[in-house]
Amino acid sequence: MDIVTIIIALVAVFIAWKVLAGVVKTIALVGILIVAAIVVFGGMG
């Protein structure tokens, strides 16, 4: 796993959690997690 990607994703989730609200927050968090998963697992093989 790429530690840097995980850290960036966690920071992005934290910022989204503080800045956004409601449905927009949920969509942003899901989007961040999907992108992080694609980067981490897609890069493995």
N, C-alpha and C positions, 0 to 999 in steps of 0.2 A: 504493500500500500504506500501511496505517496503522502507522507506526513504533511508536506507543505499544502497540498490540495485540501486535506482534511482541516487544517488550521484556517485556511482561507474560507472554507465553507462555514466553519463554526463562527468566524468573525462576521461573515455575511448574514448568517441567521441571527446573530445577536443584534446587529444593526437594524435588520428588518423588524425584529421583535420590538425594538425601542421606537422606531420611526413610524412604522405602519400600523394600521388597525383594521379589525374586522376581516372581511372576505379578502381584501387586498393582501393583508398579512398572510393569510392561509395560502393564497396562490403563490406569493413570493417565496414562502418557506418551502413549499412543495417543489417549486421550480429550482431553488437552490440545491435541494437534496437530490433531485433528478440529475442536474448537471454534474454535481459532485460524484454521484454514483457512476455516471457514464465515463467521466474522466478517470476515476480510480479503477473501476472494473474493466472498462474498455481498453485501457492502456496495458492490461495484464496479458492480453492474448488475442 
